[in-house]
């Protein structure tokens, strides 16, 4: 094969053919890469999952901050509006409850059972 210029009939030279083949190979390689990327659904799902997880974490943190702020504000309002003797007595009751948890739990359970029995009898 020789490197002759193109003839009048439109036949490409061997160099032109090699160039076309090389260009076609490059285009085909790029097309295969794009298709492989689109076909890799596992990778796409993992990327989407990571993005959703990040958004959820950001929203959760924002909501938690808002709730924390409102809770602190409400607790401060209650503390500011409650008289000191009542706060002292509530502190004493809480201390006694911490020390005597078992009797308190038994009493609470008994009260719940009593209310459930009473409710079921009232429906009959």
DSSP file (Angstrom, degrees, kcal/mol; ACC not computed):
  #  RESIDUE AA STRUCTURE BP1 BP2  ACC     N-H-->O    O-->H-N    N-H-->O    O-->H-N    TCO  KAPPA ALPHA  PHI   PSI    X-CA   Y-CA   Z-CA
    1    1 A X              0   0    0      0, 0.0     2,-0.3     0, 0.0     0, 0.0   0.000 360.0 360.0 360.0 136.4    0.0    0.0    0.0
    2    2 A X        -     0   0    0      2,-0.0     2,-1.2     1,-0.0    12,-0.6  -0.721 360.0-115.6-114.1 162.8    1.3    3.4   -0.9
    3    3 A X        +     0   0    0     -2,-0.3     2,-0.2    10,-0.1    10,-0.1  -0.503  55.8 156.9 -95.5  64.2    0.6    6.8    0.3
    4    4 A X        -     0   0    0     -2,-1.2    11,-0.2     1,-0.1    10,-0.1  -0.587  45.8-102.3 -88.5 151.4   -0.9    8.1   -2.9
    5    5 A X        -     0   0    0     -2,-0.2    -1,-0.1     1,-0.2     7,-0.0  -0.252  54.8 -74.4 -67.0 163.1   -3.2   11.1   -3.0
    6    6 A X        -     0   0    0      1,-0.1    -1,-0.2     2,-0.1     6,-0.1  -0.254  50.1-126.8 -60.7 138.9   -6.9   10.4   -3.4
    7    7 A X    >   -     0   0    0      4,-0.8     3,-1.2    -3,-0.1    -1,-0.1  -0.272  28.0 -99.4 -81.1 174.7   -8.0    9.4   -6.9
    8    8 A X  T 3  S+     0   0    0      1,-0.2    -1,-0.1     2,-0.1    -2,-0.1   0.739 116.6  65.6 -67.5 -23.7  -10.8   11.1   -8.8
    9    9 A X  T 3  S-     0   0    0      2,-0.1    -1,-0.2     1,-0.1    -3,-0.0   0.584 116.3-105.4 -79.7  -7.8  -13.4    8.5   -7.8
   10   10 A X    <   +     0   0    0     -3,-1.2     2,-0.4     1,-0.3    -2,-0.1   0.646  64.0 154.1  96.9  15.8  -13.3    9.5   -4.1
   11   11 A X        -     0   0    0      1,-0.1    -4,-0.8    -4,-0.0    -1,-0.3  -0.666  42.4-126.0 -78.1 127.1  -11.3    6.5   -2.7
   12   12 A X        -     0   0    0     -2,-0.4     2,-0.1    -6,-0.1    -1,-0.1  -0.367  21.2-114.1 -74.0 153.8   -9.5    7.6    0.5
   13   13 A X     >  -     0   0    0      1,-0.1     4,-2.2    -2,-0.1     5,-0.2  -0.369  30.7-104.3 -78.1 163.7   -5.8    7.0    0.8
   14   14 A X  H  > S+     0   0    0    -12,-0.6     4,-2.4     1,-0.2     5,-0.2   0.861 122.5  53.7 -58.5 -36.4   -4.4    4.6    3.4
   15   15 A X  H  > S+     0   0    0      2,-0.2     4,-2.3     1,-0.2    -1,-0.2   0.912 108.8  48.5 -64.7 -41.7   -3.4    7.5    5.7
   16   16 A X  H  > S+     0   0    0      2,-0.2     4,-2.4     1,-0.2    -2,-0.2   0.891 111.0  51.1 -64.8 -39.1   -6.9    8.9    5.6
   17   17 A X  H  X S+     0   0    0     -4,-2.2     4,-2.7     2,-0.2    -2,-0.2   0.919 109.6  49.3 -64.3 -43.7   -8.3    5.5    6.4
   18   18 A X  H  X S+     0   0    0     -4,-2.4     4,-2.6     1,-0.2    -2,-0.2   0.910 111.1  50.7 -60.7 -42.0   -6.0    5.1    9.4
   19   19 A X  H  X S+     0   0    0     -4,-2.3     4,-2.5     2,-0.2    -2,-0.2   0.918 111.0  47.8 -61.9 -44.6   -7.0    8.5   10.6
   20   20 A X  H  X S+     0   0    0     -4,-2.4     4,-2.6     2,-0.2    -2,-0.2   0.909 111.9  50.0 -63.0 -42.9  -10.7    7.6   10.3
   21   21 A X  H  X S+     0   0    0     -4,-2.7     4,-2.4     2,-0.2    -2,-0.2   0.923 111.8  47.9 -62.5 -44.0  -10.2    4.3   12.1
   22   22 A X  H  X S+     0   0    0     -4,-2.6     4,-2.2     2,-0.2    -2,-0.2   0.915 112.9  48.2 -63.7 -43.6   -8.3    6.1   14.9
   23   23 A X  H  X S+     0   0    0     -4,-2.5     4,-2.5     1,-0.2    -2,-0.2   0.909 111.9  49.9 -61.9 -43.6  -11.0    8.8   15.2
   24   24 A X  H  X S+     0   0    0     -4,-2.6     4,-2.7     1,-0.2    -2,-0.2   0.892 109.4  51.8 -64.0 -40.0  -13.7    6.1   15.2
   25   25 A X  H  X S+     0   0    0     -4,-2.4     4,-2.6     2,-0.2    -1,-0.2   0.919 110.4  48.6 -62.0 -43.8  -11.8    4.2   18.0
   26   26 A X  H  X S+     0   0    0     -4,-2.2     4,-2.3     2,-0.2    -2,-0.2   0.936 113.4  46.4 -61.8 -46.6  -11.6    7.3   20.1
   27   27 A X  H  X S+     0   0    0     -4,-2.5     4,-2.4     1,-0.2    -2,-0.2   0.905 113.0  49.7 -62.5 -42.0  -15.3    8.0   19.7
   28   28 A X  H  X S+     0   0    0     -4,-2.7     4,-2.6     2,-0.2    -1,-0.2   0.904 109.6  51.6 -64.6 -41.3  -16.2    4.4   20.4
   29   29 A X  H  X S+     0   0    0     -4,-2.6     4,-2.1     2,-0.2    -2,-0.2   0.913 111.2  47.2 -61.1 -43.1  -14.1    4.5   23.5
   30   30 A X  H  X S+     0   0    0     -4,-2.3     4,-2.2     2,-0.2    -2,-0.2   0.904 111.8  50.6 -64.6 -41.2  -15.8    7.6   24.8
   31   31 A X  H  X S+     0   0    0     -4,-2.4     4,-2.6     1,-0.2    -2,-0.2   0.908 109.6  50.5 -63.6 -42.0  -19.2    6.2   24.0
   32   32 A X  H  X S+     0   0    0     -4,-2.6     4,-2.6     1,-0.2    -1,-0.2   0.903 109.6  51.1 -63.7 -41.0  -18.4    3.0   25.9
   33   33 A X  H  X S+     0   0    0     -4,-2.1     4,-2.1     2,-0.2    -2,-0.2   0.921 111.4  47.3 -62.2 -43.8  -17.2    5.0   28.9
   34   34 A X  H  X S+     0   0    0     -4,-2.2     4,-2.1     1,-0.2    -2,-0.2   0.933 114.1  46.9 -63.4 -46.1  -20.4    7.0   29.0
   35   35 A X  H  X S+     0   0    0     -4,-2.6     4,-2.2     1,-0.2    -2,-0.2   0.886 110.4  52.7 -64.7 -38.5  -22.6    3.9   28.6
   36   36 A X  H  X S+     0   0    0     -4,-2.6     4,-1.1     1,-0.2    -1,-0.2   0.898 109.0  50.5 -63.8 -39.2  -20.7    2.1   31.3
   37   37 A X  H  < S+     0   0    0     -4,-2.1     3,-0.3     1,-0.2    -1,-0.2   0.897 112.5  46.0 -64.2 -40.4  -21.2    5.1   33.7
   38   38 A X  H  < S+     0   0    0     -4,-2.1    -2,-0.2     1,-0.2    -1,-0.2   0.834 111.8  51.8 -71.2 -32.0  -25.0    5.1   33.0
   39   39 A X  H  < S+     0   0    0     -4,-2.2     2,-2.2    -5,-0.2     3,-0.2   0.666  85.0  90.3 -79.7 -16.3  -25.2    1.3   33.4
   40   40 A X     X  +     0   0    0     -4,-1.1     4,-1.8    -3,-0.3     3,-0.2  -0.497  47.9 161.3 -81.7  74.9  -23.5    1.4   36.8
   41   41 A X  H  >  +     0   0    0     -2,-2.2     4,-2.9     1,-0.2    -1,-0.2   0.794  67.2  61.9 -68.4 -28.4  -26.7    1.7   38.8
   42   42 A X  H  > S+     0   0    0     -3,-0.2     4,-2.3     2,-0.2    -1,-0.2   0.935 106.3  44.8 -63.7 -44.6  -25.0    0.6   42.0
   43   43 A X  H  > S+     0   0    0      2,-0.2     4,-2.3     1,-0.2    -2,-0.2   0.905 113.9  50.1 -65.5 -40.8  -22.6    3.5   41.9
   44   44 A X  H  X S+     0   0    0     -4,-1.8     4,-2.4     1,-0.2    -2,-0.2   0.916 111.2  48.9 -63.4 -42.2  -25.4    5.9   41.0
   45   45 A X  H  X S+     0   0    0     -4,-2.9     4,-2.7     1,-0.2    -2,-0.2   0.895 110.2  51.2 -64.7 -39.4  -27.6    4.6   43.9
   46   46 A X  H  X S+     0   0    0     -4,-2.3     4,-2.3     2,-0.2    -1,-0.2   0.904 110.8  48.4 -64.8 -41.0  -24.7    4.9   46.3
   47   47 A X  H  X S+     0   0    0     -4,-2.3     4,-2.1     2,-0.2    -2,-0.2   0.922 113.6  46.7 -63.8 -44.0  -24.1    8.5   45.3
   48   48 A X  H  X S+     0   0    0     -4,-2.4     4,-2.6     1,-0.2     5,-0.2   0.907 111.9  51.1 -64.5 -42.0  -27.8    9.3   45.6
   49   49 A X  H  X S+     0   0    0     -4,-2.7     4,-2.6     1,-0.2    -1,-0.2   0.901 109.4  50.2 -63.1 -41.4  -27.9    7.6   49.0
   50   50 A X  H  X S+     0   0    0     -4,-2.3     4,-2.2     2,-0.2    -1,-0.2   0.905 111.5  48.6 -63.7 -40.9  -24.9    9.5   50.3
   51   51 A X  H  X S+     0   0    0     -4,-2.1     4,-2.2     2,-0.2    -2,-0.2   0.925 113.3  46.1 -65.7 -43.8  -26.5   12.8   49.2
   52   52 A X  H  X S+     0   0    0     -4,-2.6     4,-2.6     1,-0.2    -2,-0.2   0.897 111.7  52.4 -65.2 -40.1  -29.8   12.0   50.8
   53   53 A X  H  X S+     0   0    0     -4,-2.6     4,-2.2    -5,-0.2    -1,-0.2   0.902 109.7  48.9 -62.5 -41.5  -28.1   10.9   54.0
   54   54 A X  H  X S+     0   0    0     -4,-2.2     4,-2.2     2,-0.2    -1,-0.2   0.911 111.6  48.9 -65.3 -42.7  -26.2   14.2   54.1
   55   55 A X  H  X S+     0   0    0     -4,-2.2     4,-2.6     1,-0.2    -2,-0.2   0.914 111.3  50.2 -63.1 -42.3  -29.3   16.2   53.6
   56   56 A X  H  X S+     0   0    0     -4,-2.6     4,-2.7     1,-0.2    -2,-0.2   0.901 109.9  50.3 -63.7 -40.8  -31.2   14.2   56.3
   57   57 A X  H  X S+     0   0    0     -4,-2.2     4,-2.3     2,-0.2    -1,-0.2   0.906 111.3  48.7 -64.1 -41.1  -28.3   14.8   58.8
   58   58 A X  H  X S+     0   0    0     -4,-2.2     4,-2.2     2,-0.2    -2,-0.2   0.929 113.6  45.8 -64.6 -45.1  -28.3   18.5   58.1
   59   59 A X  H  X S+     0   0    0     -4,-2.6     4,-2.6     2,-0.2     5,-0.2   0.901 112.3  51.7 -65.4 -40.2  -32.1   18.8   58.6
   60   60 A X  H  X S+     0   0    0     -4,-2.7     4,-2.7     1,-0.2    -1,-0.2   0.918 110.2  48.6 -62.3 -43.8  -31.9   16.7   61.7
   61   61 A X  H  X S+     0   0    0     -4,-2.3     4,-2.3     2,-0.2    -1,-0.2   0.905 111.8  49.5 -63.1 -41.1  -29.2   18.9   63.2
   62   62 A X  H  X S+     0   0    0     -4,-2.2     4,-2.1     2,-0.2    -2,-0.2   0.924 113.4  45.6 -64.9 -43.8  -31.2   22.0   62.4
   63   63 A X  H  X S+     0   0    0     -4,-2.6     4,-2.8     2,-0.2     5,-0.2   0.913 111.9  52.0 -65.8 -42.1  -34.4   20.7   63.9
   64   64 A X  H  X S+     0   0    0     -4,-2.7     4,-2.7    -5,-0.2    -1,-0.2   0.903 109.6  49.9 -61.4 -41.0  -32.6   19.4   67.0
   65   65 A X  H  X S+     0   0    0     -4,-2.3     4,-2.4     2,-0.2    -1,-0.2   0.913 111.5  48.7 -63.1 -42.4  -31.0   22.9   67.5
   66   66 A X  H  X S+     0   0    0     -4,-2.1     4,-2.4     2,-0.2    -2,-0.2   0.931 113.3  46.5 -63.2 -45.2  -34.4   24.6   67.1
   67   67 A X  H  X S+     0   0    0     -4,-2.8     4,-2.8     1,-0.2     5,-0.2   0.921 111.7  51.5 -63.8 -43.5  -36.0   22.2   69.6
   68   68 A X  H  X S+     0   0    0     -4,-2.7     4,-2.4    -5,-0.2    -1,-0.2   0.915 111.3  48.2 -59.4 -43.7  -33.1   22.6   72.1
   69   69 A X  H  X S+     0   0    0     -4,-2.4     4,-2.1     1,-0.2    -1,-0.2   0.911 113.3  46.0 -64.7 -42.9  -33.4   26.4   71.9
   70   70 A X  H  X S+     0   0    0     -4,-2.4     4,-2.7     2,-0.2    -2,-0.2   0.881 112.1  51.8 -68.5 -37.1  -37.1   26.4   72.4
   71   71 A X  H  X S+     0   0    0     -4,-2.8     4,-2.7     2,-0.2     5,-0.2   0.925 110.7  47.4 -64.9 -43.8  -36.8   23.9   75.3
   72   72 A X  H  X S+     0   0    0     -4,-2.4     4,-2.3    -5,-0.2    -1,-0.2   0.901 112.5  50.1 -63.4 -40.0  -34.2   26.0   77.0
   73   73 A X  H  X S+     0   0    0     -4,-2.1     4,-2.3     2,-0.2    -2,-0.2   0.929 112.4  46.5 -64.1 -45.1  -36.4   29.1   76.5
   74   74 A X  H  X S+     0   0    0     -4,-2.7     4,-2.5     2,-0.2    -2,-0.2   0.910 112.2  50.5 -64.3 -42.0  -39.5   27.4   77.9
   75   75 A X  H  X S+     0   0    0     -4,-2.7     4,-2.4     1,-0.2    -1,-0.2   0.900 111.0  49.0 -63.2 -39.6  -37.5   26.1   80.9
   76   76 A X  H  X S+     0   0    0     -4,-2.3     4,-2.6    -5,-0.2    -1,-0.2   0.895 110.1  51.4 -66.8 -39.5  -36.2   29.5   81.6
   77   77 A X  H  X S+     0   0    0     -4,-2.3     4,-2.1     2,-0.2    -2,-0.2   0.921 111.4  47.4 -63.2 -43.3  -39.7   31.0   81.4
   78   78 A X  H  X S+     0   0    0     -4,-2.5     4,-1.6     1,-0.2    -2,-0.2   0.924 113.5  48.1 -63.3 -43.6  -41.0   28.5   83.9
   79   79 A X  H  < S+     0   0    0     -4,-2.4    -2,-0.2     1,-0.2    -1,-0.2   0.899 112.5  49.0 -64.0 -40.6  -38.1   29.1   86.2
   80   80 A X  H  < S+     0   0    0     -4,-2.6    -1,-0.2     1,-0.2    -2,-0.2   0.843 116.8  40.7 -68.6 -33.5  -38.5   32.8   86.0
   81   81 A X  H  < S+     0   0    0     -4,-2.1     2,-0.4    -5,-0.2    -1,-0.2   0.610  95.8  89.6 -93.7 -12.7  -42.3   32.8   86.6
   82   82 A X  S  < S-     0   0    0     -4,-1.6     5,-0.0    -5,-0.2    -4,-0.0  -0.712  83.1-115.3 -88.0 132.3  -42.4   30.1   89.4
   83   83 A X     >  -     0   0    0     -2,-0.4     4,-1.9     1,-0.1     3,-0.4  -0.273  23.6-116.1 -63.2 151.5  -42.0   31.4   92.9
   84   84 A X  H  > S+     0   0    0      1,-0.2     4,-2.6     2,-0.2     5,-0.2   0.874 112.0  55.8 -59.5 -42.1  -38.8   30.3   94.8
   85   85 A X  H  > S+     0   0    0      1,-0.2     4,-2.2     2,-0.2    -1,-0.2   0.891 108.7  48.8 -60.6 -36.1  -40.7   28.3   97.5
   86   86 A X  H  > S+     0   0    0     -3,-0.4     4,-2.6     2,-0.2    -1,-0.2   0.902 110.8  50.2 -68.8 -40.7  -42.4   26.2   94.9
   87   87 A X  H  X S+     0   0    0     -4,-1.9     4,-2.1     2,-0.2    -2,-0.2   0.902 110.9  49.7 -62.3 -41.3  -39.0   25.6   93.1
   88   88 A X  H  X S+     0   0    0     -4,-2.6     4,-2.0     2,-0.2    -2,-0.2   0.926 112.2  46.9 -63.3 -44.4  -37.5   24.6   96.4
   89   89 A X  H  X S+     0   0    0     -4,-2.2     4,-2.5     1,-0.2    -2,-0.2   0.899 111.0  51.9 -66.0 -40.4  -40.3   22.2   97.2
   90   90 A X  H  X S+     0   0    0     -4,-2.6     4,-2.4     1,-0.2    -1,-0.2   0.879 108.5  51.8 -63.8 -37.6  -40.1   20.7   93.6
   91   91 A X  H  X S+     0   0    0     -4,-2.1     4,-2.0     2,-0.2    -1,-0.2   0.891 110.0  48.9 -64.4 -40.3  -36.4   20.1   94.1
   92   92 A X  H  X S+     0   0    0     -4,-2.0     4,-2.3     2,-0.2    -2,-0.2   0.919 111.5  48.9 -64.9 -43.9  -37.0   18.3   97.3
   93   93 A X  H  X S+     0   0    0     -4,-2.5     4,-2.5     1,-0.2    -2,-0.2   0.906 110.7  50.6 -63.2 -42.2  -39.7   16.1   95.7
   94   94 A X  H  X S+     0   0    0     -4,-2.4     4,-2.1     2,-0.2    -1,-0.2   0.895 109.9  50.6 -63.5 -39.5  -37.5   15.3   92.8
   95   95 A X  H  X S+     0   0    0     -4,-2.0     4,-1.8     2,-0.2    -2,-0.2   0.913 111.5  47.4 -63.9 -43.1  -34.7   14.3   95.2
   96   96 A X  H  X S+     0   0    0     -4,-2.3     4,-2.4     1,-0.2    -2,-0.2   0.897 111.0  52.1 -64.6 -40.4  -37.0   12.0   97.2
   97   97 A X  H  < S+     0   0    0     -4,-2.5    -1,-0.2     1,-0.2    -2,-0.2   0.880 108.1  51.4 -64.5 -37.6  -38.3   10.5   94.0
   98   98 A X  H >< S+     0   0    0     -4,-2.1     3,-0.6     1,-0.2    -1,-0.2   0.892 112.9  45.0 -65.7 -38.9  -34.7    9.8   92.8
   99   99 A X  H 3< S+     0   0    0     -4,-1.8     2,-0.5     1,-0.2     3,-0.2   0.891 119.8  40.3 -71.5 -39.1  -33.9    8.0   96.1
  100  100 A X  T 3X  +     0   0    0     -4,-2.4     4,-1.3     1,-0.2    -1,-0.2  -0.468  69.5 140.7-109.6  58.5  -37.2    6.0   96.2
  101  101 A X  H <>  +     0   0    0     -3,-0.6     4,-2.9    -2,-0.5     5,-0.2   0.909  65.3  58.0 -68.5 -42.3  -37.6    4.9   92.6
  102  102 A X  H  > S+     0   0    0     -3,-0.2     4,-2.4     1,-0.2     5,-0.2   0.941 108.4  42.8 -60.7 -52.7  -38.9    1.4   93.3
  103  103 A X  H  > S+     0   0    0      1,-0.2     4,-2.5     2,-0.2    -1,-0.2   0.878 114.6  53.1 -60.8 -34.5  -41.9    2.4   95.4
  104  104 A X  H  X S+     0   0    0     -4,-1.3     4,-2.4     2,-0.2    -2,-0.2   0.918 109.6  47.3 -66.2 -43.2  -42.7    5.2   93.0
  105  105 A X  H  X S+     0   0    0     -4,-2.9     4,-2.5     2,-0.2    -2,-0.2   0.896 112.1  50.2 -64.1 -40.8  -42.6    2.8   90.0
  106  106 A X  H  X S+     0   0    0     -4,-2.4     4,-2.5    -5,-0.2    -2,-0.2   0.923 111.8  48.0 -63.4 -44.1  -44.8    0.3   91.8
  107  107 A X  H  X S+     0   0    0     -4,-2.5     4,-2.2    -5,-0.2    -2,-0.2   0.907 112.3  49.1 -63.8 -41.7  -47.3    3.0   92.7
  108  108 A X  H  X S+     0   0    0     -4,-2.4     4,-2.1     2,-0.2    -2,-0.2   0.905 111.8  48.6 -64.3 -41.8  -47.3    4.3   89.1
  109  109 A X  H  X S+     0   0    0     -4,-2.5     4,-2.5     2,-0.2    -2,-0.2   0.913 110.7  51.0 -64.3 -42.9  -47.9    0.8   87.7
  110  110 A X  H  X S+     0   0    0     -4,-2.5     4,-2.6     1,-0.2    -2,-0.2   0.906 109.4  50.9 -61.4 -41.7  -50.7    0.1   90.1
  111  111 A X  H  X S+     0   0    0     -4,-2.2     4,-2.4     2,-0.2    -1,-0.2   0.915 110.5  48.8 -63.2 -42.6  -52.4    3.4   89.1
  112  112 A X  H  X S+     0   0    0     -4,-2.1     4,-2.4     2,-0.2    -2,-0.2   0.923 112.0  48.4 -63.9 -43.8  -52.1    2.4   85.4
  113  113 A X  H  X S+     0   0    0     -4,-2.5     4,-2.5     1,-0.2     5,-0.2   0.920 111.5  50.9 -61.7 -43.9  -53.6   -1.0   86.0
  114  114 A X  H  X S+     0   0    0     -4,-2.6     4,-2.5     1,-0.2    -2,-0.2   0.924 111.4  47.2 -59.0 -45.9  -56.4    0.5   88.1
  115  115 A X  H  X S+     0   0    0     -4,-2.4     4,-2.2     1,-0.2    -1,-0.2   0.886 112.2  49.8 -66.2 -38.4  -57.2    3.0   85.3
  116  116 A X  H  X S+     0   0    0     -4,-2.4     4,-2.3     2,-0.2    -1,-0.2   0.905 112.3  47.3 -66.7 -40.9  -57.2    0.3   82.6
  117  117 A X  H  X S+     0   0    0     -4,-2.5     4,-2.1     2,-0.2    -2,-0.2   0.926 112.9  49.0 -64.8 -44.7  -59.5   -2.1   84.6
  118  118 A X  H  X S+     0   0    0     -4,-2.5     4,-1.8    -5,-0.2    -2,-0.2   0.895 111.5  49.7 -62.1 -40.2  -61.8    0.8   85.3
  119  119 A X  H  X S+     0   0    0     -4,-2.2     4,-1.2     1,-0.2    -1,-0.2   0.907 110.1  49.6 -65.8 -42.5  -61.9    1.8   81.7
  120  120 A X  H  X S+     0   0    0     -4,-2.3     4,-0.7     1,-0.2    -1,-0.2   0.868 111.2  49.6 -67.6 -34.8  -62.6   -1.8   80.5
  121  121 A X  H  < S+     0   0    0     -4,-2.1     3,-0.5     1,-0.2    -1,-0.2   0.855 106.4  56.4 -69.4 -34.6  -65.5   -2.2   83.0
  122  122 A X  H  < S+     0   0    0     -4,-1.8    -1,-0.2     1,-0.2    -2,-0.2   0.801 103.3  54.8 -69.2 -27.5  -67.0    1.1   81.9
  123  123 A X  H  <        0   0    0     -4,-1.2    -1,-0.2     1,-0.2    -2,-0.2   0.750 360.0 360.0 -76.7 -23.3  -67.2   -0.1   78.3
  124  124 A X     <        0   0    0     -4,-0.7    -1,-0.2    -3,-0.5    -2,-0.2   0.479 360.0 360.0 -77.9 360.0  -69.2   -3.2   79.2
